[in-house]
Amino acid sequence: MNLAPIVLFCYNRPDHTRQTIEALQKNELAKESELFIFSDAAKNEDAVEKVNEVRRYIKAINGFKKVTVTERGKNWGLADSIIDGVTKIINEYGKIIVLEDDLVTSPYFLKFMNEALEFYKNEKKVWHISGWNYPIKTDGLEDVFFWRLMNCWGWATWSDRWSYFERDIDKTIKEFSKADIKKFNLDDAENFWQQVMLNKEGKINTWAIFWYATIFKQNGLCLNPIQTFVENIGHDGSGIHCSENNGFINNLSKKKNIIFIDNFKESKIAIESLKDFYWNQKRPLLQRVFNKINKVFR
């Protein structure tokens, strides 16, 4: 099997980066895989020391077939760095596995991702492979399933799918109807569309929501394992776009052999489980609001 290159994006979190690399090194395909690391430059003086510490560490990494480090000369920001890095590598290799510096992987993460890339490479309905999954109920599901939702905590795709990606905010807003937005938001179980509008307002600068929008408008499917091969350790307040949140924690899969499916339809079971997950996330807040109102008017 021709293995996909691994592309890692890092910034100023040496401890997180080290955990990400050490987990990857334990993958059985690591020594046969090429690793490309994009290190963003410091945004301000406060970040210089940590960025330099990360760069000293990544220059000494081994355990892979080849390690190529790109040190940005200026601060690109996560979104621009990912778009540029993914585009360059995927155009050369035809496929890609992408990680950020706060993702710890199962020893079978690379095996799962590479096998999925190979299995679905000619199936144009499949646009995206996710290594991470929500801690949702999976009763009635097989090893993997399809749905509309794109997860970017450890993911993979092919060059012919990525070629459709564009971060055109105005075009995205123009192309989405009210019905599209409702479906995009899982029937309003979560407000993903708000990320598009926050980008429009200049309050955030992200890329992933536009990859989701691209896949959505192409009626593409995203493959997910029922149990995650990735853990996000960035929900400790250290990440650019991650606040402290323990609601997404799940146990890493140790399953070596995954049976892939060829039923190219969105899983209704998975979608309903995800809706329940998001509604359950909201209930504690809604309950606090209700209690406060009840107290005022009691």
C-alpha positions as CSV (number, residue, x, y, z in Angstrom):
1,M,0.0,0.0,0.0
2,N,1.3,3.4,-1.0
3,L,1.1,5.3,2.3
4,A,-0.2,8.9,2.6
5,P,2.0,11.6,3.8
6,I,1.3,12.9,7.3
7,V,1.1,16.7,7.7
8,L,1.4,18.2,11.1
9,F,0.7,21.9,11.9
10,C,2.2,23.3,15.1
11,Y,2.7,26.7,16.8
12,N,3.8,27.4,20.4
13,R,2.8,24.4,22.5
14,P,5.9,22.2,23.0
15,D,4.3,19.9,25.5
16,H,1.3,19.2,23.3
17,T,3.4,18.8,20.2
18,R,5.6,16.3,22.0
19,Q,2.6,14.2,23.0
20,T,1.3,14.3,19.5
21,I,4.6,13.1,18.0
22,E,5.2,10.4,20.6
23,A,1.8,8.9,20.0
24,L,2.4,9.0,16.2
25,Q,5.8,7.3,16.7
26,K,4.0,4.4,18.3
27,N,1.9,3.8,15.2
28,E,3.0,0.6,13.4
29,L,3.2,2.5,10.0
30,A,5.1,5.5,11.3
31,K,8.6,4.2,10.2
32,E,7.2,3.8,6.6
33,S,5.5,7.2,6.5
34,E,6.7,10.6,5.5
35,L,6.0,13.4,8.0
36,F,5.8,17.0,7.0
37,I,5.7,19.6,9.8
38,F,4.7,23.2,9.3
39,S,5.8,25.4,12.2
40,D,4.1,28.8,12.3
41,A,6.1,31.9,13.4
42,A,5.4,33.8,16.6
43,K,2.5,36.3,16.5
44,N,4.1,38.4,19.1
45,E,7.1,38.6,21.5
46,D,5.2,36.6,24.1
47,A,5.1,33.5,21.8
48,V,8.8,33.6,20.6
49,E,10.3,31.5,23.3
50,K,7.7,28.7,23.0
51,V,7.8,28.7,19.2
52,N,11.6,28.3,19.4
53,E,11.2,25.5,21.9
54,V,8.8,23.7,19.5
55,R,11.3,24.2,16.6
56,R,14.2,22.8,18.5
57,Y,12.2,19.8,19.3
58,I,10.8,19.1,15.8
59,K,14.2,19.3,14.2
60,A,15.3,16.3,16.3
61,I,12.4,14.1,15.5
62,N,13.0,10.5,14.3
63,G,11.0,7.4,13.9
64,F,9.6,8.2,10.5
65,K,10.7,7.4,6.9
66,K,11.5,11.0,6.4
67,V,10.8,14.3,8.3
68,T,10.5,17.6,6.5
69,V,10.2,20.8,8.5
70,T,8.9,24.1,7.1
71,E,9.4,27.0,9.4
72,R,7.2,29.9,8.5
73,G,9.1,33.2,8.3
74,K,6.1,35.2,9.5
75,N,2.9,34.4,11.4
76,W,0.4,32.9,9.0
77,G,-2.3,32.0,11.5
78,L,-3.7,28.5,11.7
79,A,-6.2,28.8,8.9
80,D,-3.9,30.1,6.2
81,S,-1.1,27.8,7.3
82,I,-3.3,24.7,7.0
83,I,-4.8,25.8,3.6
84,D,-1.4,26.4,2.2
85,G,0.3,23.4,3.6
86,V,-2.5,20.9,2.8
87,T,-2.7,22.2,-0.8
88,K,1.0,22.0,-1.4
89,I,1.4,18.4,-0.1
90,I,-1.8,17.0,-1.5
91,N,-1.1,18.3,-4.9
92,E,2.3,16.5,-4.9
93,Y,1.1,13.2,-3.3
94,G,-2.5,12.9,-4.3
95,K,-3.7,12.2,-0.7
96,I,-3.0,13.4,2.8
97,I,-3.4,12.7,6.5
98,V,-3.6,15.9,8.6
99,L,-3.0,16.6,12.3
100,E,-2.6,19.6,14.5
101,D,-0.3,19.8,17.5
102,D,-2.9,18.9,20.2
103,L,-4.1,15.5,18.8
104,V,-3.0,12.2,20.4
105,T,-3.6,9.2,18.2
106,S,-4.2,5.5,18.8
107,P,-1.5,3.1,17.7
108,Y,-3.8,2.1,14.8
109,F,-4.6,5.6,13.6
110,L,-2.3,5.5,10.6
111,K,-3.5,2.0,9.7
112,F,-7.1,3.1,9.7
113,M,-6.6,6.3,7.8
114,N,-4.4,4.7,5.1
115,E,-6.8,1.7,4.6
116,A,-9.8,4.0,4.4
117,L,-8.0,6.2,1.8
118,E,-7.2,3.2,-0.3
119,F,-10.7,1.6,0.1
120,Y,-12.6,4.7,-0.9
121,K,-10.2,6.4,-3.3
122,N,-12.4,5.7,-6.4
123,E,-15.7,6.3,-4.6
124,K,-16.5,9.9,-5.5
125,K,-19.3,10.2,-3.0
126,V,-16.8,9.9,-0.1
127,W,-14.9,13.2,0.4
128,H,-13.4,13.0,3.9
129,I,-12.0,10.5,6.3
130,S,-12.3,11.4,10.0
131,G,-10.1,9.8,12.6
132,W,-12.0,11.3,15.5
133,N,-15.6,10.6,16.6
134,Y,-17.9,12.1,19.1
135,P,-18.7,10.2,22.3
136,I,-22.1,9.3,21.0
137,K,-24.2,6.1,21.3
138,T,-23.3,3.7,18.5
139,D,-25.7,0.9,19.0
140,G,-26.8,-0.5,15.7
141,L,-23.8,0.8,13.8
142,E,-20.9,-1.1,12.2
143,D,-17.2,-0.3,12.6
144,V,-17.7,2.8,10.5
145,F,-20.5,4.9,9.1
146,F,-21.2,7.9,6.8
147,W,-22.7,11.2,7.6
148,R,-22.6,14.8,6.3
149,L,-20.5,16.2,9.1
150,M,-16.8,17.0,8.7
151,N,-14.5,16.5,11.7
152,C,-11.0,18.0,11.5
153,W,-9.4,16.4,14.5
154,G,-7.2,14.0,12.5
155,W,-8.5,13.7,9.0
156,A,-7.6,12.7,5.5
157,T,-8.7,13.3,1.9
158,W,-7.7,13.1,-1.8
159,S,-6.4,15.8,-4.1
160,D,-9.4,15.6,-6.5
161,R,-11.8,16.3,-3.6
162,W,-9.6,19.0,-2.0
163,S,-9.5,20.8,-5.4
164,Y,-13.0,22.0,-4.8
165,F,-12.1,23.7,-1.5
166,E,-12.4,27.4,-1.3
167,R,-12.7,29.9,1.5
168,D,-15.0,32.3,-0.2
169,I,-17.2,33.6,2.6
170,D,-19.6,35.7,0.4
171,K,-20.1,32.9,-2.1
172,T,-20.8,30.4,0.7
173,I,-23.4,32.7,2.2
174,K,-25.0,33.3,-1.2
175,E,-25.2,29.6,-2.1
176,F,-26.8,28.4,1.2
177,S,-30.6,28.6,1.4
178,K,-32.5,28.6,4.7
179,A,-33.2,24.9,4.2
180,D,-29.5,24.2,3.6
181,I,-28.5,26.1,6.7
182,K,-31.0,24.1,8.8
183,K,-29.6,20.8,7.5
184,F,-26.1,22.1,7.9
185,N,-26.9,22.8,11.5
186,L,-28.4,19.3,12.1
187,D,-31.9,20.6,12.2
188,D,-30.7,23.3,14.6
189,A,-29.3,20.9,17.2
190,E,-26.1,22.9,16.8
191,N,-25.3,26.3,15.1
192,F,-22.4,25.5,12.8
193,W,-23.5,28.2,10.4
194,Q,-22.6,30.8,13.1
195,Q,-18.9,30.1,12.3
196,V,-19.5,31.2,8.7
197,M,-21.1,34.5,9.9
198,L,-18.3,35.1,12.5
199,N,-15.8,34.7,9.7
200,K,-17.8,37.2,7.7
201,E,-17.7,39.7,10.6
202,G,-14.0,39.2,11.0
203,K,-14.4,37.9,14.6
204,I,-12.7,34.6,13.8
205,N,-10.4,33.4,10.9
206,T,-11.0,29.7,10.4
207,W,-10.8,27.2,7.5
208,A,-12.6,24.0,8.6
209,I,-16.2,25.3,8.4
210,F,-15.6,26.1,4.7
211,W,-14.3,22.5,4.0
212,Y,-17.5,21.3,5.7
213,A,-19.5,23.7,3.5
214,T,-17.7,22.5,0.4
215,I,-18.5,18.9,1.1
216,F,-22.0,19.7,2.1
217,K,-22.8,21.6,-1.2
218,Q,-21.3,18.7,-3.2
219,N,-23.5,16.2,-1.3
220,G,-20.4,14.5,-0.2
221,L,-20.1,11.9,2.6
222,C,-17.6,11.8,5.5
223,L,-16.5,8.5,6.9
224,N,-16.2,8.1,10.7
225,P,-15.2,5.2,12.9
226,I,-17.6,4.4,15.7
227,Q,-14.8,4.7,18.3
228,T,-12.3,7.5,17.9
229,F,-8.7,7.0,16.9
230,V,-7.9,10.5,18.1
231,E,-8.0,12.4,21.4
232,N,-7.9,16.2,21.4
233,I,-5.8,17.3,24.3
234,G,-6.2,21.0,23.5
235,H,-9.3,21.6,25.4
236,D,-7.3,22.9,28.3
237,G,-7.5,26.5,27.2
238,S,-4.2,26.4,25.3
239,G,-5.6,26.2,21.8
240,I,-6.3,29.1,19.3
241,H,-9.9,28.0,18.8
242,C,-10.4,25.6,21.7
243,S,-11.9,26.5,25.1
244,E,-11.9,24.3,28.1
245,N,-14.4,21.6,27.5
246,N,-14.5,18.0,28.6
247,G,-17.6,17.1,26.7
248,F,-15.8,15.7,23.7
249,I,-13.6,13.2,25.5
250,N,-13.7,9.5,24.4
251,N,-11.6,6.5,24.8
252,L,-9.1,5.8,22.0
253,S,-9.9,2.8,19.8
254,K,-7.4,-0.1,20.0
255,K,-9.2,-2.0,17.3
256,K,-6.6,-3.1,14.7
257,N,-8.8,-4.4,11.9
258,I,-11.7,-2.3,10.7
259,I,-14.4,-3.6,8.3
260,F,-15.3,-0.9,5.8
261,I,-18.8,-0.5,4.3
262,D,-20.0,0.2,0.8
263,N,-23.5,1.4,1.6
264,F,-22.9,5.0,0.6
265,K,-25.8,6.6,2.5
266,E,-25.8,8.8,5.5
267,S,-26.5,6.9,8.7
268,K,-29.8,8.0,10.3
269,I,-28.8,6.3,13.5
270,A,-25.5,8.3,13.8
271,I,-27.2,11.6,12.9
272,E,-29.9,11.1,15.5
273,S,-27.2,10.2,18.1
274,L,-25.3,13.3,17.2
275,K,-28.4,15.5,17.6
276,D,-29.0,14.0,21.0
277,F,-25.4,14.7,21.9
278,Y,-25.6,18.4,21.1
279,W,-29.0,18.8,22.7
280,N,-27.6,17.1,25.9
281,Q,-24.7,19.6,25.8
282,K,-27.2,22.4,25.8
283,R,-29.5,21.1,28.6
284,P,-27.3,22.1,31.5
285,L,-27.2,25.7,30.2
286,L,-30.9,25.8,29.5
287,Q,-31.6,24.4,32.9
288,R,-29.5,27.1,34.5
289,V,-31.4,29.8,32.6
290,F,-34.7,28.2,33.5
291,N,-33.7,28.0,37.2
292,K,-32.7,31.7,37.1
293,I,-36.0,32.8,35.5
294,N,-37.9,30.6,37.9
295,K,-36.1,32.2,40.9
296,V,-36.8,35.7,39.7
297,F,-40.5,35.2,39.1
298,R,-41.2,32.8,41.9
